[in-house]
Structures are given as structure tokens and as C-alpha cells.
């Protein structure tokens, strides 16, 4: 029984800490662009890159 008196406040504190971290991330704009990163992988930006002048091994 004495373990519960210690574990319940710790669990409540960790839950509130997680909720606070989630609200902070929400307020700071972490979840504003949910589709940007998912769509960015579909576009290839390497087409216009000039090849390096690599003479190769000698």
C-alpha cells in the first residue's frame, strides 16, 4: 500500500509533464505542416546538379 502512495503522484507528475510537452510542441508549431515532409520525398531535386569533376583513381 505504501508503494501506491509513492507511485500515484509520480505517475500523475509524468502524465502532466507529457501533456505539458505536447501542448508546448503544439504551441510552437511542430504540427503545422503535416503533409510537407511526406510529399517532399516524392520530388527529386538532384536533376539540376552538375556532376563533379572527379578524375577517378589513378
C-alpha positions as CSV (number, residue, x, y, z in Angstrom):
1,X,0.0,0.0,0.0
2,X,2.9,2.4,0.7
3,X,4.2,1.8,-2.8
4,X,0.9,3.2,-4.2
5,X,1.3,6.4,-2.2
6,X,4.6,6.9,-4.0
7,X,3.8,5.7,-7.4
8,X,0.5,7.5,-7.9
9,X,2.0,11.0,-7.5
10,X,4.9,10.0,-9.8
11,X,2.5,8.8,-12.4
12,X,0.4,11.9,-12.2
13,X,3.5,14.1,-12.5
14,X,4.8,12.2,-15.5
15,X,1.4,12.4,-17.2
16,X,1.2,16.2,-16.6
17,X,4.8,16.5,-17.8
18,X,3.9,14.7,-21.1
19,X,0.8,16.8,-21.5
20,X,2.9,19.9,-21.0
21,X,5.4,18.8,-23.6
22,X,2.7,18.1,-26.1
23,X,1.0,21.5,-25.5
24,X,4.4,23.2,-25.9
25,X,5.0,21.4,-29.2
26,X,1.6,22.3,-30.4
27,X,2.0,25.9,-29.5
28,X,5.5,26.2,-31.0
29,X,4.2,25.0,-34.4
30,X,5.6,21.4,-34.6
31,X,2.4,20.1,-36.1
32,X,1.7,22.9,-38.6
33,X,2.9,21.2,-41.8
34,X,1.9,17.5,-41.6
35,X,2.0,16.9,-45.4
36,X,5.1,18.8,-46.3
37,X,7.7,16.3,-45.2
38,X,5.6,13.4,-46.5
39,X,5.4,15.0,-50.0
40,X,9.0,16.3,-50.1
41,X,10.4,12.8,-50.5
42,X,8.5,12.4,-53.8
43,X,10.3,15.3,-55.6
44,X,13.8,14.8,-56.9
45,X,15.9,17.9,-56.5
46,X,19.1,16.3,-57.8
47,X,18.3,16.6,-61.5
48,X,19.9,20.0,-62.0
49,X,23.1,19.4,-60.0
50,X,26.2,19.5,-62.2
51,X,28.4,16.4,-61.9
52,X,31.7,16.9,-60.0
53,X,34.9,16.9,-61.9
54,X,36.2,13.6,-60.4
55,X,39.2,12.2,-62.3
56,X,38.8,8.9,-60.5
57,X,41.5,6.7,-59.0
58,X,45.0,6.8,-60.5
